[in-house]
Amino acid sequence: MTVWRDQWREFIQKTSYMRHLRERGISNDQFWREYEIYDEILELMGYPGRILDRISSLIHPGSTVLDIGAGTGAFSIPLSRIAGRVIALDPSEHQLQVLMRKAMGIDNIKAICDRWPDAEIVERIDYTLAAYSLFHEDIEAFLRRMIDVSNSGVFIVFRAEPPDPLNDFAYGPKPHIDYRCLHSILKEMGHEFEVELFPRDYRLPIRYVLKQYRYSERSPEEIMDYLRSTGRLDEEMMVSFHSSDALLYTL
């Protein structure tokens, strides 16, 4: 076990949403059913934005793309316009149901409800994609199988900088990692990945922010006071954010 993999394991155990599942005793599917404004928030955040354009420019038309942790289709649906086939893999039946409703009329998306890296994939895969979906303690096994099943390329999307300071205020100090941890693990595995960064600035209504931090021990009033004190909550009750995504890829 290396320092980088130790850091990743600690992140999964103490920081990721997987911790909320354990602490509340709920399933992945129930978590997403309770987060009914997820799609609306993604749109307001401008995600995936330019990173989707970049991935679209790198895949060959007519290829097969495996989207690991596809969620409600932020990548699967637009990539289906270029790819010959998209396999949308996700452990949440609810998320996949939303995806397929949104993809009504699109006939080249196949939904599979399963977890990576254990999912059985029998089709030839040209590209694998995992965007903010690498919630697995054995990250090397996760990444190795992504690489092994890909015939043309691998795409990974993860945060490019520390999380918003609001996270520490809402949940207390937790281990922070970014794309450099994944990049270092891949390098230790013998794989060199290119890296490109994509910043995003956006605003969210305060009611959406409070929904995002619904598991915080801080009250809504405390969160709002914190945002006002840092100059991020304006008179229109909109909260400003800055974020940056990293695209790691090999072709």
C-alpha positions in Angstrom: 0.0 0.0 0.0 1.4 3.4 -1.0 0.9 6.8 0.5 -1.3 7.8 -2.4 -3.5 4.8 -2.1 -3.7 5.2 1.7 -4.8 8.8 1.1 -7.5 7.6 -1.3 -8.8 4.9 1.1 -9.0 7.5 3.9 -10.9 9.8 1.6 -13.5 7.1 0.8 -13.9 6.1 4.4 -14.2 9.6 6.0 -15.2 12.1 3.3 -17.2 10.7 0.4 -20.9 10.3 0.2 -20.3 6.6 1.0 -19.9 7.7 4.6 -23.4 9.1 4.6 -24.7 5.8 3.4 -23.0 3.9 6.2 -23.9 6.4 8.9 -27.6 6.6 7.9 -28.0 3.0 7.0 -29.4 3.7 3.5 -28.8 2.3 0.1 -27.2 4.1 -2.8 -30.5 4.1 -4.5 -32.3 5.7 -1.6 -29.7 8.4 -1.4 -30.4 9.5 -4.9 -34.1 9.2 -4.5 -33.9 11.8 -1.7 -31.8 14.1 -3.9 -34.6 14.9 -6.4 -33.1 18.2 -7.5 -29.8 16.6 -8.6 -30.4 17.3 -12.4 -31.4 20.9 -11.8 -28.3 21.6 -9.7 -26.0 20.1 -12.4 -27.5 22.4 -15.0 -27.1 25.4 -12.8 -23.5 24.4 -12.1 -22.7 24.3 -15.8 -21.6 20.7 -15.5 -20.2 19.0 -17.4 -19.7 22.0 -19.7 -16.4 22.3 -21.6 -15.1 19.0 -20.3 -17.9 17.2 -22.2 -16.9 19.0 -25.4 -13.3 17.9 -24.9 -14.2 14.3 -24.4 -16.5 14.4 -27.4 -13.6 15.7 -29.5 -11.4 12.7 -28.5 -13.7 9.8 -29.2 -14.1 8.2 -32.6 -17.7 8.4 -34.1 -19.4 5.0 -33.9 -17.3 3.7 -31.0 -18.7 2.0 -27.8 -18.4 4.0 -24.6 -18.8 2.6 -21.1 -19.9 5.3 -18.7 -19.2 4.1 -15.2 -21.4 5.8 -12.6 -23.5 7.3 -15.4 -26.1 8.8 -13.0 -28.8 10.6 -14.8 -26.9 10.8 -18.1 -24.8 14.0 -17.9 -22.3 12.3 -20.2 -24.1 9.2 -21.6 -26.9 11.1 -23.3 -24.8 13.7 -25.2 -22.1 11.2 -26.0 -24.7 8.9 -27.6 -25.0 11.4 -30.4 -21.4 10.6 -31.4 -20.8 7.1 -30.2 -22.3 4.1 -31.9 -23.3 2.7 -28.5 -23.2 3.9 -24.9 -23.4 1.5 -21.9 -24.6 3.5 -18.9 -23.5 1.6 -15.7 -24.7 2.8 -12.3 -25.6 1.1 -9.0 -28.8 3.2 -8.6 -31.9 1.9 -10.3 -33.5 5.2 -9.7 -30.7 7.2 -11.4 -30.9 4.9 -14.4 -34.7 5.2 -14.6 -34.3 9.0 -14.8 -31.6 8.6 -17.4 -33.7 6.4 -19.7 -36.7 8.7 -19.3 -34.5 11.6 -20.5 -33.1 9.4 -23.3 -36.6 8.6 -24.7 -36.2 8.1 -28.4 -32.5 7.4 -28.2 -31.9 3.7 -29.2 -28.2 3.3 -28.6 -28.0 3.6 -24.8 -28.0 0.4 -22.7 -28.5 0.8 -19.0 -26.9 -1.7 -16.6 -27.6 -1.5 -12.8 -24.4 -2.8 -11.2 -21.2 -1.7 -9.5 -17.7 -1.3 -10.9 -15.3 -3.0 -11.0 -17.4 -6.2 -10.4 -19.9 -5.6 -13.2 -19.9 -8.2 -16.0 -19.3 -6.5 -19.3 -19.4 -8.9 -22.3 -19.3 -6.3 -25.1 -16.2 -4.9 -26.7 -15.5 -1.5 -25.1 -13.6 1.2 -26.9 -13.6 3.9 -24.2 -14.3 3.9 -20.5 -15.4 7.0 -18.6 -15.7 7.6 -14.9 -16.7 11.1 -13.9 -16.9 11.7 -10.1 -17.8 8.0 -9.7 -14.7 6.4 -8.3 -16.1 5.6 -4.9 -14.2 2.4 -4.2 -11.6 1.8 -1.5 -9.6 -0.5 -3.8 -8.9 2.3 -6.3 -6.2 0.3 -8.1 -8.7 -2.5 -8.9 -11.2 0.1 -10.1 -8.7 1.8 -12.4 -7.0 -1.4 -13.6 -10.3 -2.9 -14.9 -11.1 0.4 -16.6 -7.8 0.2 -18.4 -8.1 -3.5 -19.1 -11.5 -3.4 -20.9 -10.7 -0.3 -22.9 -9.4 -0.8 -26.4 -9.0 2.9 -27.4 -9.0 5.1 -24.3 -9.8 5.9 -20.7 -11.3 9.2 -19.4 -11.5 10.1 -15.7 -13.1 13.3 -14.3 -12.3 14.4 -10.8 -11.9 17.6 -8.8 -9.0 19.8 -9.7 -8.6 21.7 -6.4 -9.7 21.4 -2.8 -13.4 21.3 -2.1 -15.4 24.4 -1.2 -14.6 25.8 2.3 -18.3 25.4 3.0 -17.7 21.6 3.2 -15.4 22.0 6.2 -17.8 24.4 7.8 -20.8 22.1 7.3 -19.2 18.8 8.1 -16.0 19.6 10.0 -12.4 19.1 8.7 -12.0 16.0 6.6 -9.2 14.6 4.4 -9.0 16.4 1.0 -7.7 15.0 -2.2 -7.8 16.0 -5.8 -6.9 14.6 -9.2 -3.2 14.5 -8.3 -3.8 11.6 -6.1 -5.4 9.6 -8.9 -2.7 10.7 -11.3 0.0 9.5 -8.9 -1.7 6.2 -8.4 -2.0 5.7 -12.2 1.7 6.5 -12.6 2.6 4.0 -9.9 0.6 1.5 -11.9 2.7 2.3 -14.9 0.3 4.5 -16.8 0.9 8.0 -17.9 -2.3 10.1 -18.3 -2.7 13.5 -19.8 -4.3 16.2 -17.6 -6.4 19.2 -18.6 -8.2 21.5 -16.1 -11.6 23.2 -16.6 -12.7 25.9 -14.2 -16.4 26.7 -13.5 -18.0 29.7 -11.8 -21.7 29.6 -11.1 -24.4 30.6 -8.7 -27.0 28.5 -6.9 -30.2 29.5 -5.1 -29.8 29.1 -1.3 -32.5 26.5 -1.1 -30.5 24.2 -3.4 -27.4 24.8 -1.3 -29.2 23.8 1.8 -30.5 20.7 0.1 -26.9 19.8 -0.9 -25.8 20.1 2.8 -28.9 18.4 4.2 -26.7 15.9 6.2 -24.8 18.7 8.0 -25.0 19.1 11.7 -25.1 22.9 11.1 -28.5 24.4 11.0 -29.7 26.2 7.8 -29.4 29.5 9.6 -25.8 28.8 10.5 -25.0 27.9 6.9 -26.6 31.1 5.7 -24.8 33.2 8.2 -21.5 31.7 7.2 -22.2 32.4 3.5 -23.2 36.0 4.3 -20.1 36.5 6.4 -17.9 35.3 3.5 -19.7 37.6 1.0 -21.1 34.7 -1.0 -24.8 35.0 -0.3 -26.3 38.0 -2.1 -29.6 39.9 -1.7 -31.2 37.7 -4.3 -30.4 34.7 -2.0 -28.0 33.3 -4.6 -24.7 31.7 -3.5 -21.5 32.1 -5.6 -19.2 29.2 -6.2 -15.9 28.5 -7.9 -15.0 25.0 -9.0 -12.5 23.3 -11.3 -12.7 19.8 -12.9 -9.7 17.8 -14.0 -9.8 15.5 -17.1 -7.3 12.7 -17.0 -7.1 10.6 -20.1 -5.1 8.2 -22.2 -5.7 7.2 -25.8 
